Amino acid sequence: MNKHQAGVDTSRRGFLGAAAAVTTVTLAPGVILHRLAVAEPQSKPGSEAVTDEVRWGMLIDSAKCAEGCDACVTACNRENGLDLQEQPEGEDTGKWDRQVAKWIRIVKVKDNLTGHVSRLPMMCQHCEHPPCVDVCPTGASFKRADGIVMVDRHTCIGCRYCMMACPYKARSFIHEVVDTRLTRVPRGKGCVESCNLCVHRRDKGTASTACADACATQGGRAILFGDLKDPEGPLRKALATLPSRQIREDLALNTGVRYAGV
């Protein structure tokens, strides 16, 4: 055996030794059973089914949402490829502004009694009982087991019933051909889309969202993302100490996004 063959043989034995173990059992004289035990592969993020053991959500403290800050909007656009949208040549600017996809926007709410104005980052509220899912005729609007409300662009027919049903005006319709997009965020003309809590991050095991990260580093740390079901998690602990509410509590949708300081 030459040196090259010896090297290959040694490497092969090492590989087999790491991947499997051989057990020899003598059943009777002259009868030997060889059992090969193959090592089980390690699971990778995104390879396991989504379960209802978690429910993803947010707490947004409007008191920390600073005037003039749009770090969360900018981060969301960059993360999901919305910053790649280009106004068609000759398109009216006002019309474009109304139609361009926005997954998160800043709205202002004024208390008529006190005059206090709150700034609220508004996105899909990821309701436990989402009206958008109820009215969708094809099942394109759906809620995952972990509470994330999404749109399947492959079955969306662009009827926009979900947009009419959403009390938060959180969904956008894609009017123009999407020439440039990110691989991780499929987008296409004729489909409805909205915030999905950075689902591509969830499925890879990343702990936060783009908007929460940006708010923590560039804003006022107003957005806290986490598991609503984890009693020891930072989100549940914050909700236990900071008075908060749902937007449109009267609808009893049990939203996954809560607001403090409103």
C-alpha positions as CSV (number, residue, x, y, z in Angstrom):
1,M,0.0,0.0,0.0
2,N,1.5,3.4,-1.0
3,K,1.4,6.5,1.2
4,H,-1.5,8.0,-0.6
5,Q,-3.6,4.8,-0.2
6,A,-2.6,4.6,3.5
7,G,-3.7,8.2,4.0
8,V,-7.1,7.7,2.4
9,D,-7.6,4.5,4.3
10,T,-6.8,6.1,7.7
11,S,-9.1,9.0,6.9
12,R,-11.9,6.7,5.9
13,R,-11.6,4.7,9.1
14,G,-11.6,7.9,11.1
15,F,-14.8,9.0,9.4
16,L,-16.6,5.8,9.9
17,G,-15.5,5.7,13.5
18,A,-17.0,9.1,14.1
19,A,-20.2,8.4,12.3
20,A,-21.0,4.9,13.5
21,A,-20.2,2.2,15.9
22,V,-20.2,-1.6,15.1
23,T,-21.4,-4.0,17.8
24,T,-20.7,-7.7,17.3
25,V,-23.0,-10.3,19.0
26,T,-22.5,-14.1,18.8
27,L,-25.9,-15.8,18.5
28,A,-24.6,-19.3,18.1
29,P,-21.4,-21.0,17.0
30,G,-20.6,-19.8,13.5
31,V,-23.4,-17.2,13.6
32,I,-22.3,-13.7,14.2
33,L,-24.6,-10.6,14.1
34,H,-23.0,-7.2,13.3
35,R,-25.1,-4.2,14.3
36,L,-24.3,-0.8,12.9
37,A,-25.3,2.1,15.1
38,V,-25.4,5.3,13.1
39,A,-25.0,8.6,15.0
40,E,-28.1,10.7,14.8
41,P,-27.6,14.0,13.0
42,Q,-27.8,17.2,15.0
43,S,-30.9,19.3,14.4
44,K,-30.3,22.7,12.8
45,P,-32.2,25.9,13.3
46,G,-35.3,25.9,11.1
47,S,-35.3,22.2,10.7
48,E,-37.9,21.6,13.5
49,A,-41.6,22.2,13.2
50,V,-43.0,25.4,14.7
51,T,-44.9,24.7,18.0
52,D,-47.3,26.6,20.2
53,E,-44.8,26.3,23.1
54,V,-43.9,30.0,22.4
55,R,-45.8,33.0,21.3
56,W,-43.7,35.8,19.9
57,G,-44.7,39.4,20.7
58,M,-43.6,42.9,21.6
59,L,-44.0,45.6,24.2
60,I,-43.6,49.1,22.8
61,D,-43.1,51.9,25.3
62,S,-44.3,55.1,23.6
63,A,-42.7,57.2,26.3
64,K,-39.3,56.1,25.0
65,C,-40.2,56.7,21.3
66,A,-38.4,59.9,20.6
67,E,-39.7,62.6,18.2
68,G,-38.0,62.5,14.9
69,C,-36.6,59.0,15.3
70,D,-37.4,56.5,12.6
71,A,-34.7,53.9,13.3
72,C,-37.2,51.1,13.5
73,V,-38.7,52.0,10.1
74,T,-35.3,52.3,8.4
75,A,-34.2,48.9,9.9
76,C,-37.4,47.1,8.9
77,N,-37.1,48.4,5.3
78,R,-33.4,47.4,5.0
79,E,-34.0,43.9,6.6
80,N,-36.9,43.1,4.3
81,G,-35.8,44.7,1.1
82,L,-38.4,47.5,1.2
83,D,-35.7,50.0,0.7
84,L,-35.2,48.5,-2.7
85,Q,-38.5,49.8,-3.9
86,E,-38.2,52.5,-6.7
87,Q,-40.9,55.0,-7.7
88,P,-41.9,54.3,-11.3
89,E,-40.9,57.0,-13.8
90,G,-43.7,59.5,-14.2
91,E,-45.6,58.1,-11.1
92,D,-47.3,60.8,-9.0
93,T,-45.4,61.3,-5.8
94,G,-48.5,61.4,-3.7
95,K,-49.9,58.2,-5.2
96,W,-46.5,56.5,-4.8
97,D,-46.4,57.5,-1.1
98,R,-49.9,56.0,-0.6
99,Q,-49.1,52.8,-2.4
100,V,-45.5,52.0,-1.4
101,A,-45.2,49.0,0.9
102,K,-44.8,49.9,4.6
103,W,-44.5,47.2,7.2
104,I,-44.0,49.6,10.1
105,R,-45.0,53.2,10.4
106,I,-45.1,55.8,13.1
107,V,-48.5,57.1,14.0
108,K,-49.4,59.8,16.5
109,V,-52.3,59.5,19.0
110,K,-53.6,62.4,20.9
111,D,-55.5,62.2,24.2
112,N,-58.3,64.7,23.9
113,L,-58.6,65.0,27.7
114,T,-55.0,65.7,28.5
115,G,-53.6,66.8,25.1
116,H,-50.8,64.3,25.5
117,V,-49.5,63.0,22.1
118,S,-48.1,59.4,21.9
119,R,-45.8,58.2,19.1
120,L,-46.6,54.6,18.2
121,P,-44.6,52.3,15.9
122,M,-47.5,50.5,14.2
123,M,-47.2,47.2,12.4
124,C,-49.1,43.9,12.2
125,Q,-50.3,43.3,15.7
126,H,-50.1,39.5,15.3
127,C,-53.5,38.9,16.8
128,E,-54.5,35.6,18.5
129,H,-57.8,35.9,16.5
130,P,-56.7,37.7,13.3
131,P,-59.6,39.1,11.2
132,C,-57.3,39.0,8.1
133,V,-57.2,35.2,8.4
134,D,-61.0,34.9,8.9
135,V,-61.8,36.7,5.6
136,C,-59.1,35.3,3.4
137,P,-60.8,33.1,0.7
138,T,-57.7,31.0,-0.2
139,G,-56.0,30.5,3.2
140,A,-53.1,32.7,2.1
141,S,-53.4,34.7,5.3
142,F,-52.6,32.4,8.2
143,K,-51.3,32.3,11.7
144,R,-48.4,30.0,12.7
145,A,-48.4,28.0,15.8
146,D,-46.0,30.4,17.4
147,G,-48.4,33.3,16.9
148,I,-46.8,34.9,13.9
149,V,-49.4,36.1,11.3
150,M,-48.2,35.8,7.7
151,V,-49.2,35.8,4.0
152,D,-48.4,33.0,1.6
153,R,-47.6,34.9,-1.6
154,H,-48.0,31.6,-3.6
155,T,-51.7,31.4,-2.7
156,C,-52.5,35.1,-2.3
157,I,-54.8,36.2,-5.2
158,G,-54.6,39.9,-4.4
159,C,-58.3,40.3,-3.4
160,R,-57.3,42.5,-0.5
161,Y,-60.1,41.4,1.8
162,C,-57.5,41.1,4.5
163,M,-56.5,44.7,4.1
164,M,-60.1,45.8,4.6
165,A,-60.5,43.5,7.6
166,C,-57.3,44.7,9.4
167,P,-58.3,47.4,12.0
168,Y,-54.6,48.5,12.1
169,K,-54.1,49.2,8.4
170,A,-51.0,47.1,8.7
171,R,-51.0,45.4,5.3
172,S,-49.7,46.6,2.0
173,F,-50.5,45.6,-1.6
174,I,-47.7,45.4,-4.2
175,H,-48.9,47.3,-7.2
176,E,-45.7,47.3,-9.3
177,V,-43.4,44.5,-10.6
178,V,-40.7,43.8,-8.0
179,D,-37.5,43.7,-10.0
180,T,-35.1,43.6,-7.0
181,R,-35.7,41.7,-3.8
182,L,-33.9,39.8,-1.1
183,T,-33.8,36.0,-1.3
184,R,-34.9,35.7,2.3
185,V,-38.0,37.9,1.7
186,P,-39.9,36.8,-1.4
187,R,-42.1,39.6,-2.8
188,G,-44.2,39.9,-6.0
189,K,-46.7,42.1,-7.8
190,G,-50.3,41.4,-6.9
191,C,-49.7,40.1,-3.4
192,V,-50.4,41.5,0.1
193,E,-47.7,41.6,2.7
194,S,-47.0,42.8,6.2
195,C,-44.7,42.6,9.2
196,N,-43.9,39.0,10.0
197,L,-41.7,39.7,13.1
198,C,-38.6,38.9,10.9
199,V,-39.7,35.3,10.5
200,H,-36.5,34.4,8.7
201,R,-34.7,35.3,11.9
202,R,-37.0,33.3,14.0
203,D,-36.5,30.2,11.8
204,K,-32.7,30.6,12.1
205,G,-32.8,30.9,15.9
206,T,-31.9,34.6,16.0
207,A,-33.2,36.2,19.2
208,S,-34.6,39.6,18.1
209,T,-36.1,41.6,15.3
210,A,-34.5,44.3,13.1
211,C,-36.7,47.0,14.5
212,A,-36.0,46.1,18.2
213,D,-32.3,45.9,17.5
214,A,-32.2,49.3,15.8
215,C,-34.3,50.9,18.6
216,A,-31.8,49.5,21.1
217,T,-28.8,50.9,19.4
218,Q,-30.0,54.0,17.7
219,G,-33.3,54.9,19.4
220,G,-34.7,55.0,22.9
221,R,-34.9,51.2,23.6
222,A,-38.7,51.5,23.2
223,I,-39.2,48.1,21.6
224,L,-38.9,44.9,23.5
225,F,-39.3,41.6,21.6
226,G,-39.7,38.2,23.2
227,D,-41.8,35.2,24.1
228,L,-45.2,36.0,25.6
229,K,-45.5,32.6,27.2
230,D,-42.1,32.5,29.0
231,P,-42.8,33.6,32.6
232,E,-39.0,34.1,33.2
233,G,-38.4,36.0,29.9
234,P,-37.8,39.7,29.8
235,L,-41.0,40.4,27.8
236,R,-43.3,38.8,30.4
237,K,-41.4,40.4,33.3
238,A,-41.7,43.8,31.6
239,L,-45.5,43.3,31.0
240,A,-45.9,42.4,34.7
241,T,-44.3,45.7,35.9
242,L,-45.3,48.2,33.2
243,P,-48.9,49.1,32.6
244,S,-49.8,48.3,29.0
245,R,-52.7,48.0,26.7
246,Q,-53.7,46.7,23.3
247,I,-54.8,49.0,20.5
248,R,-58.5,48.5,19.9
249,E,-59.0,46.4,23.0
250,D,-62.7,46.5,22.2
251,L,-62.2,44.0,19.4
252,A,-60.9,41.3,21.8
253,L,-58.3,40.1,19.3
254,N,-55.6,39.5,22.0
255,T,-52.8,41.1,20.1
256,G,-49.2,40.0,20.3
257,V,-48.1,43.6,20.3
258,R,-48.7,45.7,23.5
259,Y,-48.1,49.4,24.1
260,A,-47.1,51.2,27.3
261,G,-47.4,54.9,28.0
262,V,-50.5,55.4,25.9
